[in-house]
Amino acid sequence: MIRKKSAYSWPYFIAIATVSAVFLGFLYNSWGQFTDIRGFYGMRYIYGDHPWPFGEYIRPDDSGVVAPVEYPALTGLILWILTFLIPSGGDVTLKYYYFNVIVNGLAFLFCILILDKLAKRKFVFLLILAPAVITALNRNWDIWAVLALLASISFFQKQKWNRSAVLLGVGIATKFFPIVLLLPITVFFIREKRYKSAIRYLLISSLTWLVINVPIMLVNPKGWAYFYELSFSRGLSDGSIFSILDNIGISIFSQSTFYYIFNGIIFSALLLFLLMNRNNISLMQSAFLAMFAFTFFGKQYSMQYVLWIAPLAVAGISMIRGSQRTRLVLGYIGWQITEILFHHAYYQNLLARVLESRGSPLEDFWSNTEYSVVALIRYTSLVIFVVLYVSSLMSEQPNRPHHFTSGAQKNLPKKIPPKGR
């Protein structure tokens, strides 16, 4: 009876812990400064009307034309719908921010509950207690797509591949980042020789994405394409490994060319690792590596990157056994410490540049060199964690049946051991 009561009380315990963490993250930036949430509402909806987010908006005070929203279709739609729920009067931008803090907090709570099922219970606190995660939570709306991503992985682990494919399509329509999971998913199916399943999965994901996107493509083709055109044409900027090296005097010529070269190299290395590893690595473990590869050589650094890679890292850590797991936990903690330090340095650097442009320079702030050194420490600690992670995957025993969760494992055919064992 005691065990059953404890099992029932556990979800309430992690819910309270998660809500507390979300509240602390809100206190860190209770005014929503330098967030897309307040910026989005302030540019388009402060006048009380509700213009379509995928069209250009002429502000009533003739202060300029606002471009379409810089987000994919599903995010843009939800942002627009939420504006109708904000009561008029007072500081409406702050009200919109508060409302989104609640929505994001609920999304984060569902992420934790899913992770609680994917990972072993105690490991969820590696995410709940990660300061960089909770302070990045309300910078924008990435957590919605992270929720779809984790739900997709959860269904994949249970071999409910159709549901997983639909949710992955939803995630791609929300933020596009989840598209990188198609690489490890395809490799997994190929190694399992489930070619029809791979084709079906890709078709369902693509169809889901099209169902969400095609109506907006037809109504506002330019507004729909704005996010993708902007992402493709955007130059290398703040916080990227290229700009950080520039700041400390290490210039890489033809940076835009090397951006594609480095990304090609890191994804090629990932593909070879997944194909050649003696184990067919599960999606739960390979998802972290795919998202790391996608964000490491990004055109810019975003504080939201930690929202994508930290949950996947925690899920992967929970599947490692023995002393390897202890090393990974320590590596993860070290990375999270440097991540929050870099967040602080990044925010302060941004604030200093904004104030300087307004003629009010910040007297006490980190120099570009100090800021860049902190950034390099963050990049280095993340690489160390990845090296430890890959090493742990390579050291696992071959043919260990860890491809799916224990619930799905019951449906797999039993292997007959060879004679002599």
KABELWO-V63268 format. One record per pair of residues at least 12 apart in sequence whose ideal C-beta (glycine too) atoms are under 10 Angstrom apart, sorted by the first residue. I is the first residue (numbers start at 1). J is the second residue. If there is no record, write none. Layout:
i=I j=J
i=I j=J
This chain:
i=7 j=121
i=10 j=116
i=10 j=121
i=11 j=112
i=11 j=113
i=11 j=116
i=11 j=121
i=13 j=121
i=14 j=109
i=14 j=112
i=14 j=113
i=14 j=115
i=14 j=116
i=14 j=121
i=14 j=124
i=14 j=125
i=14 j=128
i=15 j=109
i=15 j=112
i=15 j=113
i=15 j=116
i=17 j=109
i=17 j=112
i=17 j=124
i=17 j=125
i=17 j=128
i=17 j=129
i=18 j=105
i=18 j=106
i=18 j=108
i=18 j=109
i=18 j=110
i=18 j=111
i=18 j=112
i=18 j=113
i=18 j=116
i=18 j=124
i=18 j=125
i=18 j=127
i=18 j=128
i=18 j=134
i=19 j=105
i=19 j=106
i=19 j=108
i=19 j=109
i=19 j=112
i=19 j=128
i=20 j=128
i=20 j=134
i=21 j=105
i=21 j=108
i=21 j=109
i=21 j=112
i=21 j=125
i=21 j=127
i=21 j=128
i=21 j=129
i=21 j=130
i=21 j=131
i=21 j=133
i=21 j=134
i=21 j=135
i=21 j=137
i=22 j=101
i=22 j=102
i=22 j=104
i=22 j=105
i=22 j=106
i=22 j=107
i=22 j=108
i=22 j=109
i=22 j=112
i=22 j=128
i=22 j=134
i=22 j=137
i=22 j=138
i=23 j=101
i=23 j=105
i=23 j=134
i=24 j=129
i=24 j=131
i=24 j=134
i=24 j=135
i=25 j=101
i=25 j=104
i=25 j=105
i=25 j=108
i=25 j=131
i=25 j=132
i=25 j=133
i=25 j=134
i=25 j=135
i=25 j=136
i=25 j=137
i=25 j=138
i=26 j=97
i=26 j=98
i=26 j=101
i=26 j=102
i=26 j=104
i=26 j=105
i=26 j=134
i=26 j=135
i=26 j=137
i=26 j=138
i=27 j=134
i=27 j=135
i=28 j=131
i=28 j=134
i=28 j=135
i=28 j=136
i=28 j=137
i=28 j=138
i=28 j=343
i=28 j=347
i=29 j=97
i=29 j=101
i=29 j=135
i=29 j=136
i=29 j=137
i=29 j=138
i=29 j=139
i=29 j=347
i=30 j=94
i=30 j=97
i=30 j=98
i=30 j=101
i=30 j=138
i=31 j=91
i=31 j=93
i=31 j=94
i=31 j=97
i=32 j=93
i=32 j=94
i=32 j=96
i=32 j=97
i=32 j=98
i=32 j=100
i=32 j=101
i=32 j=138
i=32 j=139
i=33 j=97
i=33 j=347
i=33 j=351
i=33 j=354
i=34 j=139
i=34 j=303
i=34 j=346
i=34 j=347
i=34 j=350
i=34 j=351
i=34 j=354
i=35 j=97
i=35 j=100
i=35 j=101
i=35 j=138
i=35 j=139
i=35 j=140
i=35 j=303
i=36 j=69
i=36 j=70
i=36 j=71
i=36 j=79
i=36 j=100
i=36 j=138
i=36 j=139
i=36 j=140
i=36 j=141
i=36 j=142
i=36 j=304
i=37 j=79
i=37 j=82
i=37 j=93
i=37 j=96
i=37 j=97
i=37 j=98
i=37 j=99
i=37 j=100
i=37 j=101
i=37 j=103
i=37 j=104
i=37 j=138
i=37 j=139
i=37 j=140
i=37 j=141
i=38 j=91
i=38 j=93
i=38 j=94
i=38 j=96
i=38 j=97
i=38 j=100
i=38 j=138
i=39 j=93
i=39 j=97
i=39 j=140
i=40 j=53
i=40 j=66
i=40 j=69
i=40 j=70
i=40 j=71
i=40 j=76
i=40 j=79
i=40 j=80
i=40 j=83
i=40 j=93
i=40 j=96
i=40 j=97
i=40 j=100
i=40 j=140
i=40 j=141
i=41 j=79
i=41 j=82
i=41 j=83
i=41 j=86
i=41 j=92
i=41 j=93
i=41 j=94
i=41 j=95
i=41 j=96
i=41 j=97
i=41 j=99
i=41 j=100
i=42 j=92
i=42 j=93
i=42 j=94
i=42 j=96
i=42 j=97
i=43 j=57
i=43 j=59
i=43 j=63
i=43 j=64
i=43 j=66
i=43 j=67
i=43 j=69
i=43 j=93
i=44 j=57
i=44 j=59
i=44 j=66
i=44 j=67
i=44 j=68
i=44 j=69
i=44 j=79
i=44 j=80
i=44 j=83
i=45 j=57
i=45 j=79
i=45 j=80
i=45 j=82
i=45 j=83
i=45 j=84
i=45 j=86
i=45 j=92
i=45 j=93
i=45 j=96
i=46 j=59
i=46 j=60
i=46 j=61
i=46 j=91
i=46 j=92
i=46 j=93
i=46 j=96
i=47 j=59
i=47 j=60
i=47 j=61
i=47 j=92
i=48 j=60
i=48 j=83
i=48 j=86
i=48 j=88
i=48 j=89
i=48 j=92
i=49 j=83
i=50 j=80
i=50 j=81
i=50 j=83
i=50 j=84
i=50 j=86
i=51 j=66
i=51 j=80
i=51 j=83
i=52 j=68
i=52 j=69
i=52 j=76
i=52 j=77
i=52 j=80
i=52 j=216
i=52 j=219
i=52 j=220
i=52 j=223
i=53 j=66
i=53 j=68
i=53 j=69
i=53 j=70
i=53 j=71
i=53 j=73
i=53 j=75
i=53 j=76
i=53 j=77
i=53 j=78
i=53 j=79
i=53 j=80
i=53 j=81
i=53 j=83
i=53 j=216
i=53 j=220
i=53 j=223
i=54 j=68
i=54 j=69
i=54 j=71
i=54 j=73
i=54 j=76
i=54 j=77
i=54 j=80
i=54 j=216
i=54 j=217
i=54 j=219
i=54 j=220
i=54 j=221
i=54 j=222
i=54 j=223
i=54 j=224
i=54 j=225
i=54 j=226
i=54 j=227
i=55 j=67
i=55 j=68
i=55 j=69
i=55 j=219
i=55 j=220
i=55 j=222
i=55 j=223
i=55 j=226
i=56 j=68
i=56 j=220
i=56 j=222
i=56 j=223
i=56 j=226
i=57 j=69
i=67 j=223
i=67 j=226
i=67 j=230
i=68 j=220
i=68 j=222
i=68 j=223
i=68 j=224
i=68 j=225
i=68 j=226
i=68 j=227
i=68 j=230
i=69 j=223
i=69 j=226
i=69 j=227
i=70 j=140
i=70 j=226
i=70 j=227
i=70 j=230
i=70 j=231
i=70 j=234
i=71 j=140
i=71 j=141
i=71 j=142
i=71 j=145
i=71 j=174
i=71 j=175
i=71 j=176
i=71 j=226
i=71 j=227
i=72 j=145
i=72 j=171
i=72 j=172
i=72 j=173
i=72 j=174
i=72 j=175
i=72 j=176
i=72 j=177
i=72 j=209
i=72 j=212
i=72 j=213
i=72 j=216
i=72 j=224
i=72 j=227
i=72 j=228
i=72 j=231
i=73 j=172
i=73 j=173
i=73 j=174
i=73 j=209
i=73 j=212
i=73 j=213
i=73 j=214
i=73 j=215
i=73 j=216
i=73 j=217
i=73 j=220
i=73 j=223
i=73 j=224
i=73 j=227
i=74 j=141
i=74 j=144
i=74 j=145
i=74 j=148
i=74 j=169
i=74 j=170
i=74 j=171
i=74 j=172
i=74 j=173
i=74 j=174
i=74 j=175
i=74 j=209
i=74 j=212
i=74 j=213
i=74 j=216
i=75 j=140
i=75 j=141
i=75 j=142
i=75 j=144
i=75 j=145
i=75 j=173
i=75 j=174
i=75 j=175
i=75 j=176
i=75 j=227
i=76 j=141
i=76 j=174
i=76 j=216
i=76 j=220
i=76 j=223
i=76 j=224
i=76 j=226
i=76 j=227
i=77 j=173
i=77 j=174
i=77 j=212
i=77 j=215
i=77 j=216
i=78 j=103
i=78 j=141
i=78 j=144
i=78 j=174
i=79 j=96
i=79 j=100
i=79 j=140
i=79 j=141
i=82 j=96
i=82 j=99
i=82 j=100
i=82 j=103
i=82 j=141
i=83 j=96
i=83 j=99
i=85 j=99
i=85 j=103
i=86 j=98
i=86 j=99
i=86 j=100
i=87 j=99
i=97 j=138
i=98 j=138
i=100 j=138
i=100 j=140
i=100 j=141
i=101 j=137
i=101 j=138
i=103 j=138
i=103 j=141
i=103 j=143
i=103 j=144
i=104 j=137
i=104 j=138
i=104 j=139
i=104 j=140
i=104 j=141
i=104 j=142
i=104 j=143
i=104 j=144
i=104 j=147
i=104 j=307
i=105 j=134
i=105 j=137
i=105 j=138
i=105 j=143
i=106 j=143
i=106 j=147
i=107 j=137
i=107 j=141
i=107 j=142
i=107 j=143
i=107 j=144
i=107 j=145
i=107 j=146
i=107 j=147
i=107 j=148
i=108 j=127
i=108 j=128
i=108 j=133
i=108 j=134
i=108 j=137
i=108 j=138
i=108 j=143
i=108 j=144
i=108 j=146
i=108 j=147
i=108 j=307
i=108 j=311
i=109 j=128
i=109 j=147
i=110 j=143
i=110 j=146
i=110 j=147
i=110 j=150
i=110 j=151
i=111 j=124
i=111 j=127
i=111 j=133
i=111 j=143
i=111 j=144
i=111 j=146
i=111 j=147
i=111 j=148
i=111 j=149
i=111 j=150
i=111 j=151
i=111 j=307
i=111 j=311
i=112 j=124
i=112 j=125
i=112 j=127
i=112 j=128
i=112 j=150
i=112 j=311
i=112 j=314
i=113 j=150
i=114 j=146
i=114 j=147
i=114 j=149
i=114 j=150
i=114 j=151
i=114 j=152
i=114 j=153
i=114 j=154
i=114 j=155
i=114 j=311
i=114 j=315
i=115 j=127
i=115 j=128
i=115 j=150
i=115 j=153
i=115 j=154
i=115 j=311
i=115 j=312
i=115 j=314
i=115 j=315
i=115 j=318
i=117 j=150
i=117 j=154
i=117 j=157
i=117 j=158
i=117 j=405
i=117 j=407
i=118 j=150
i=118 j=151
i=118 j=153
i=118 j=154
i=118 j=157
i=118 j=284
i=118 j=311
i=118 j=312
i=118 j=314
i=118 j=315
i=118 j=316
i=118 j=318
i=118 j=319
i=118 j=405
i=119 j=284
i=119 j=311
i=119 j=314
i=119 j=315
i=119 j=316
i=119 j=317
i=119 j=318
i=119 j=319
i=120 j=314
i=120 j=315
i=120 j=317
i=120 j=318
i=120 j=319
i=120 j=325
i=121 j=318
i=122 j=318
i=123 j=314
i=123 j=315
i=123 j=316
i=123 j=317
i=123 j=318
i=123 j=319
i=123 j=325
i=123 j=329
i=123 j=332
i=124 j=311
i=124 j=314
i=124 j=315
i=124 j=318
i=125 j=314
i=126 j=310
i=126 j=311
i=126 j=313
i=126 j=314
i=126 j=317
i=126 j=318
i=126 j=328
i=126 j=329
i=126 j=332
i=126 j=333
i=126 j=336
i=127 j=306
i=127 j=307
i=127 j=310
i=127 j=311
i=127 j=313
i=127 j=314
i=127 j=315
i=127 j=332
i=127 j=336
i=128 j=314
i=129 j=333
i=129 j=336
i=130 j=306
i=130 j=307
i=130 j=310
i=130 j=311
i=130 j=313
i=130 j=314
i=130 j=332
i=130 j=333
i=130 j=335
i=130 j=336
i=130 j=337
i=130 j=339
i=130 j=340
i=131 j=306
i=131 j=336
i=131 j=337
i=131 j=339
i=131 j=340
i=131 j=341
i=131 j=343
i=131 j=344
i=132 j=303
i=132 j=305
i=132 j=306
i=132 j=307
i=132 j=310
i=132 j=335
i=132 j=336
i=132 j=337
i=132 j=338
i=132 j=339
i=132 j=340
i=132 j=341
i=132 j=342
i=132 j=343
i=132 j=344
i=132 j=378
i=133 j=303
i=133 j=304
i=133 j=306
i=133 j=307
i=133 j=310
i=133 j=311
i=133 j=314
i=133 j=336
i=133 j=339
i=133 j=340
i=134 j=306
i=134 j=307
i=134 j=340
i=135 j=303
i=135 j=306
i=135 j=339
i=135 j=340
i=135 j=343
i=135 j=344
i=135 j=347
i=136 j=302
i=136 j=303
i=136 j=304
i=136 j=305
i=136 j=306
i=136 j=307
i=136 j=308
i=136 j=310
i=136 j=339
i=136 j=340
i=136 j=343
i=137 j=303
i=137 j=304
i=137 j=306
i=137 j=307
i=139 j=302
i=139 j=303
i=139 j=304
i=139 j=307
i=139 j=343
i=139 j=347
i=140 j=175
i=140 j=302
i=140 j=303
i=140 j=304
i=140 j=307
i=141 j=174
i=141 j=175
i=141 j=304
i=142 j=174
i=142 j=175
i=142 j=177
i=142 j=302
i=142 j=303
i=142 j=304
i=142 j=305
i=142 j=306
i=142 j=307
i=142 j=308
i=143 j=175
i=143 j=304
i=143 j=307
i=143 j=308
i=143 j=311
i=144 j=170
i=144 j=171
i=144 j=174
i=144 j=175
i=145 j=170
i=145 j=171
i=145 j=172
i=145 j=173
i=145 j=174
i=145 j=175
i=145 j=176
i=145 j=177
i=145 j=178
i=145 j=304
i=145 j=307
i=145 j=308
i=146 j=171
i=146 j=174
i=146 j=175
i=146 j=177
i=146 j=178
i=146 j=291
i=146 j=304
i=146 j=307
i=146 j=308
i=146 j=310
i=146 j=311
i=146 j=312
i=147 j=167
i=147 j=170
i=147 j=171
i=147 j=174
i=147 j=311
i=148 j=166
i=148 j=167
i=148 j=168
i=148 j=169
i=148 j=170
i=148 j=171
i=148 j=172
i=148 j=173
i=148 j=174
i=148 j=175
i=148 j=178
i=149 j=167
i=149 j=168
i=149 j=170
i=149 j=171
i=149 j=172
i=149 j=174
i=149 j=175
i=149 j=177
i=149 j=178
i=149 j=180
i=149 j=181
i=149 j=287
i=149 j=291
i=149 j=308
i=149 j=311
i=149 j=312
i=150 j=167
i=150 j=171
i=150 j=178
i=150 j=284
i=150 j=287
i=150 j=311
i=150 j=312
i=150 j=315
i=151 j=163
i=151 j=164
i=151 j=166
i=151 j=167
i=151 j=168
i=151 j=170
i=151 j=171
i=152 j=164
i=152 j=165
i=152 j=166
i=152 j=167
i=152 j=168
i=152 j=169
i=152 j=170
i=152 j=171
i=152 j=172
i=152 j=178
i=152 j=181
i=152 j=185
i=152 j=205
i=152 j=283
i=152 j=287
i=153 j=167
i=153 j=168
i=153 j=171
i=153 j=178
i=153 j=181
i=153 j=185
i=153 j=282
i=153 j=283
i=153 j=284
i=153 j=287
i=153 j=311
i=153 j=312
i=153 j=315
i=154 j=167
i=154 j=283
i=154 j=284
i=154 j=315
i=154 j=405
i=155 j=167
i=155 j=168
i=156 j=168
i=156 j=181
i=156 j=185
i=156 j=188
i=156 j=201
i=156 j=282
i=156 j=283
i=156 j=284
i=156 j=287
i=156 j=404
i=156 j=405
i=156 j=408
i=157 j=282
i=157 j=283
i=157 j=284
i=157 j=315
i=157 j=403
i=157 j=404
i=157 j=405
i=157 j=406
i=157 j=407
i=157 j=408
i=157 j=409
i=158 j=404
i=158 j=405
i=158 j=407
i=158 j=408
i=158 j=411
i=159 j=197
i=159 j=403
i=159 j=404
i=159 j=405
i=159 j=407
i=159 j=408
i=159 j=409
i=159 j=411
i=159 j=412
i=160 j=408
i=161 j=185
i=161 j=189
i=161 j=194
i=161 j=197
i=161 j=198
i=161 j=200
i=161 j=201
i=161 j=204
i=162 j=197
i=162 j=200
i=162 j=201
i=162 j=204
i=163 j=204
i=164 j=181
i=164 j=185
i=164 j=201
i=164 j=204
i=164 j=205
i=164 j=283
i=165 j=182
i=165 j=185
i=165 j=197
i=165 j=200
i=165 j=201
i=165 j=202
i=165 j=203
i=165 j=204
i=165 j=205
i=165 j=206
i=165 j=207
i=165 j=208
i=166 j=204
i=166 j=205
i=166 j=207
i=166 j=208
i=166 j=209
i=166 j=211
i=167 j=205
i=167 j=208
i=168 j=181
i=168 j=182
i=168 j=185
i=168 j=201
i=168 j=202
i=168 j=204
i=168 j=205
i=168 j=206
i=168 j=208
i=168 j=209
i=169 j=204
i=169 j=205
i=169 j=206
i=169 j=207
i=169 j=208
i=169 j=209
i=169 j=210
i=169 j=211
i=169 j=212
i=169 j=213
i=170 j=205
i=170 j=208
i=170 j=209
i=170 j=211
i=170 j=212
i=171 j=205
i=171 j=208
i=171 j=209
i=172 j=205
i=172 j=206
i=172 j=208
i=172 j=209
i=172 j=212
i=172 j=213
i=173 j=205
i=173 j=208
i=173 j=209
i=173 j=210
i=173 j=211
i=173 j=212
i=173 j=213
i=173 j=216
i=174 j=212
i=175 j=227
i=175 j=304
i=175 j=308
i=176 j=209
i=176 j=227
i=176 j=228
i=176 j=231
i=177 j=290
i=177 j=291
i=177 j=294
i=177 j=295
i=177 j=304
i=177 j=305
i=177 j=307
i=177 j=308
i=178 j=205
i=178 j=287
i=178 j=290
i=178 j=291
i=178 j=294
i=178 j=308
i=179 j=205
i=179 j=209
i=179 j=290
i=179 j=294
i=180 j=267
i=180 j=270
i=180 j=287
i=180 j=289
i=180 j=290
i=180 j=291
i=180 j=292
i=180 j=293
i=180 j=294
i=180 j=295
i=180 j=308
i=181 j=205
i=181 j=283
i=181 j=286
i=181 j=287
i=181 j=290
i=181 j=291
i=181 j=294
i=181 j=312
i=182 j=198
i=182 j=201
i=182 j=202
i=182 j=205
i=182 j=206
i=182 j=290
i=183 j=267
i=183 j=270
i=183 j=271
i=183 j=274
i=183 j=286
i=183 j=287
i=183 j=289
i=183 j=290
i=183 j=293
i=183 j=294
i=184 j=270
i=184 j=271
i=184 j=274
i=184 j=281
i=184 j=282
i=184 j=283
i=184 j=284
i=184 j=285
i=184 j=286
i=184 j=287
i=184 j=288
i=184 j=289
i=184 j=290
i=184 j=291
i=185 j=197
i=185 j=198
i=185 j=201
i=185 j=202
i=185 j=205
i=185 j=283
i=185 j=286
i=185 j=287
i=185 j=290
i=186 j=198
i=186 j=199
i=186 j=201
i=186 j=202
i=186 j=271
i=186 j=274
i=187 j=270
i=187 j=271
i=187 j=273
i=187 j=274
i=187 j=275
i=187 j=277
i=187 j=280
i=187 j=281
i=187 j=283
i=187 j=286
i=187 j=290
i=188 j=201
i=188 j=274
i=188 j=280
i=188 j=281
i=188 j=282
i=188 j=283
i=188 j=286
i=188 j=403
i=189 j=201
i=189 j=202
i=189 j=280
i=190 j=274
i=190 j=275
i=190 j=280
i=191 j=274
i=191 j=275
i=191 j=277
i=191 j=279
i=191 j=280
i=191 j=281
i=191 j=403
i=192 j=280
i=192 j=403
i=231 j=299
i=232 j=299
i=233 j=299
i=234 j=299
i=234 j=300
i=235 j=255
i=235 j=256
i=235 j=259
i=235 j=299
i=235 j=300
i=236 j=252
i=236 j=255
i=236 j=256
i=236 j=258
i=236 j=259
i=236 j=297
i=236 j=298
i=236 j=299
i=236 j=300
i=237 j=298
i=237 j=299
i=237 j=300
i=237 j=301
i=238 j=299
i=238 j=300
i=238 j=301
i=238 j=302
i=238 j=346
i=238 j=349
i=238 j=350
i=238 j=353
i=238 j=371
i=238 j=375
i=239 j=298
i=239 j=299
i=239 j=300
i=239 j=301
i=239 j=302
i=239 j=303
i=239 j=305
i=239 j=342
i=239 j=345
i=239 j=346
i=239 j=349
i=239 j=350
i=239 j=371
i=239 j=372
i=239 j=375
i=239 j=378
i=239 j=379
i=240 j=255
i=240 j=259
i=240 j=296
i=240 j=297
i=240 j=298
i=240 j=299
i=240 j=300
i=240 j=301
i=240 j=302
i=240 j=375
i=241 j=255
i=241 j=259
i=241 j=262
i=241 j=296
i=241 j=297
i=241 j=298
i=241 j=301
i=241 j=375
i=241 j=376
i=241 j=379
i=242 j=255
i=242 j=256
i=242 j=258
i=242 j=259
i=242 j=262
i=242 j=297
i=242 j=298
i=242 j=299
i=242 j=300
i=243 j=255
i=243 j=299
i=243 j=300
i=243 j=301
i=243 j=372
i=243 j=375
i=244 j=301
i=244 j=342
i=244 j=368
i=244 j=371
i=244 j=372
i=244 j=373
i=244 j=374
i=244 j=375
i=244 j=376
i=244 j=378
i=244 j=379
i=245 j=372
i=245 j=375
i=245 j=376
i=245 j=379
i=246 j=368
i=246 j=372
i=247 j=349
i=247 j=367
i=247 j=368
i=247 j=369
i=247 j=370
i=247 j=371
i=247 j=372
i=247 j=373
i=247 j=375
i=247 j=376
i=248 j=368
i=248 j=369
i=248 j=371
i=248 j=372
i=248 j=373
i=248 j=375
i=248 j=376
i=249 j=369
i=249 j=372
i=250 j=372
i=250 j=376
i=255 j=299
i=256 j=299
i=258 j=297
i=259 j=297
i=259 j=298
i=259 j=299
i=260 j=297
i=261 j=297
i=262 j=296
i=262 j=297
i=263 j=293
i=263 j=294
i=263 j=296
i=263 j=297
i=263 j=298
i=263 j=299
i=264 j=297
i=265 j=293
i=265 j=297
i=266 j=289
i=266 j=292
i=266 j=293
i=266 j=294
i=266 j=296
i=266 j=297
i=267 j=290
i=267 j=293
i=267 j=294
i=267 j=297
i=268 j=293
i=269 j=289
i=269 j=293
i=269 j=390
i=270 j=286
i=270 j=289
i=270 j=290
i=270 j=292
i=270 j=293
i=270 j=294
i=270 j=390
i=271 j=290
i=271 j=293
i=273 j=286
i=273 j=289
i=273 j=390
i=273 j=393
i=273 j=394
i=274 j=286
i=274 j=289
i=274 j=290
i=274 j=393
i=277 j=390
i=277 j=393
i=277 j=394
i=277 j=396
i=277 j=398
i=278 j=393
i=278 j=394
i=278 j=396
i=278 j=397
i=278 j=398
i=278 j=399
i=278 j=400
i=279 j=393
i=279 j=394
i=279 j=396
i=279 j=397
i=279 j=398
i=279 j=399
i=279 j=400
i=279 j=401
i=279 j=402
i=279 j=403
i=280 j=399
i=280 j=402
i=280 j=403
i=281 j=316
i=281 j=319
i=281 j=393
i=281 j=394
i=281 j=396
i=281 j=402
i=281 j=403
i=282 j=315
i=282 j=316
i=282 j=319
i=282 j=393
i=282 j=402
i=282 j=403
i=282 j=404
i=282 j=405
i=283 j=312
i=283 j=315
i=283 j=403
i=283 j=404
i=284 j=312
i=284 j=315
i=284 j=316
i=284 j=318
i=284 j=319
i=284 j=402
i=284 j=403
i=284 j=404
i=284 j=405
i=285 j=312
i=285 j=315
i=285 j=316
i=285 j=317
i=285 j=318
i=285 j=319
i=285 j=320
i=285 j=389
i=285 j=392
i=285 j=393
i=285 j=396
i=285 j=402
i=285 j=403
i=286 j=312
i=286 j=316
i=286 j=393
i=287 j=308
i=287 j=309
i=287 j=311
i=287 j=312
i=287 j=313
i=287 j=315
i=287 j=316
i=288 j=308
i=288 j=309
i=288 j=310
i=288 j=311
i=288 j=312
i=288 j=313
i=288 j=314
i=288 j=315
i=288 j=316
i=288 j=317
i=288 j=385
i=288 j=386
i=288 j=389
i=289 j=309
i=289 j=312
i=289 j=313
i=289 j=316
i=289 j=386
i=289 j=389
i=289 j=390
i=289 j=393
i=290 j=309
i=290 j=312
i=291 j=305
i=291 j=308
i=291 j=309
i=291 j=310
i=291 j=311
i=291 j=312
i=291 j=313
i=292 j=305
i=292 j=308
i=292 j=309
i=292 j=312
i=292 j=313
i=292 j=382
i=292 j=383
i=292 j=385
i=292 j=386
i=292 j=389
i=293 j=386
i=294 j=308
i=294 j=309
i=295 j=308
i=295 j=309
i=295 j=382
i=296 j=309
i=296 j=379
i=296 j=382
i=296 j=383
i=296 j=386
i=301 j=342
i=301 j=343
i=301 j=346
i=301 j=375
i=301 j=378
i=301 j=379
i=302 j=346
i=303 j=339
i=303 j=342
i=303 j=343
i=303 j=346
i=303 j=347
i=305 j=339
i=305 j=382
i=306 j=335
i=306 j=336
i=306 j=339
i=306 j=340
i=306 j=342
i=306 j=343
i=306 j=378
i=306 j=382
i=309 j=335
i=309 j=339
i=309 j=382
i=309 j=385
i=309 j=386
i=310 j=332
i=310 j=335
i=310 j=336
i=310 j=339
i=313 j=328
i=313 j=331
i=313 j=332
i=313 j=335
i=313 j=336
i=313 j=382
i=313 j=385
i=313 j=386
i=313 j=389
i=314 j=328
i=314 j=329
i=314 j=332
i=316 j=328
i=316 j=332
i=316 j=389
i=316 j=392
i=316 j=393
i=317 j=329
i=317 j=331
i=317 j=332
i=317 j=385
i=317 j=388
i=317 j=389
i=317 j=392
i=319 j=392
i=319 j=393
i=319 j=396
i=319 j=402
i=319 j=405
i=320 j=388
i=320 j=389
i=320 j=392
i=320 j=393
i=320 j=395
i=320 j=396
i=320 j=402
i=321 j=392
i=321 j=395
i=321 j=396
i=321 j=397
i=321 j=400
i=321 j=402
i=322 j=392
i=322 j=395
i=322 j=396
i=323 j=392
i=324 j=388
i=324 j=389
i=324 j=391
i=324 j=392
i=324 j=393
i=324 j=395
i=324 j=396
i=325 j=392
i=327 j=385
i=327 j=388
i=327 j=389
i=327 j=391
i=327 j=392
i=328 j=385
i=328 j=388
i=328 j=389
i=328 j=391
i=328 j=392
i=329 j=388
i=330 j=385
i=330 j=388
i=331 j=381
i=331 j=382
i=331 j=384
i=331 j=385
i=331 j=386
i=331 j=387
i=331 j=388
i=331 j=389
i=331 j=392
i=332 j=381
i=332 j=382
i=332 j=385
i=332 j=388
i=332 j=389
i=333 j=381
i=333 j=385
i=334 j=377
i=334 j=380
i=334 j=381
i=334 j=382
i=334 j=384
i=334 j=385
i=334 j=388
i=335 j=378
i=335 j=379
i=335 j=380
i=335 j=381
i=335 j=382
i=335 j=383
i=335 j=384
i=335 j=385
i=335 j=386
i=335 j=388
i=336 j=381
i=336 j=382
i=336 j=385
i=337 j=377
i=337 j=378
i=337 j=381
i=338 j=374
i=338 j=375
i=338 j=376
i=338 j=377
i=338 j=378
i=338 j=379
i=338 j=380
i=338 j=381
i=338 j=382
i=338 j=384
i=338 j=385
i=339 j=378
i=339 j=381
i=339 j=382
i=340 j=378
i=341 j=374
i=341 j=375
i=341 j=377
i=341 j=378
i=341 j=381
i=342 j=371
i=342 j=374
i=342 j=375
i=342 j=376
i=342 j=377
i=342 j=378
i=342 j=379
i=342 j=381
i=342 j=382
i=343 j=374
i=343 j=378
i=344 j=366
i=344 j=371
i=344 j=374
i=345 j=365
i=345 j=366
i=345 j=370
i=345 j=371
i=345 j=372
i=345 j=373
i=345 j=374
i=345 j=375
i=345 j=377
i=345 j=378
i=346 j=366
i=346 j=371
i=346 j=374
i=346 j=375
i=346 j=378
i=348 j=362
i=348 j=364
i=348 j=365
i=348 j=366
i=348 j=370
i=348 j=371
i=349 j=362
i=349 j=365
i=349 j=366
i=349 j=367
i=349 j=368
i=349 j=370
i=349 j=371
i=349 j=372
i=349 j=374
i=349 j=375
i=350 j=371
i=351 j=365
i=352 j=364
i=352 j=365
i=352 j=366
i=352 j=367
i=352 j=368
i=352 j=371
i=353 j=365
i=353 j=368
i=399 j=415
i=401 j=414
i=401 j=415
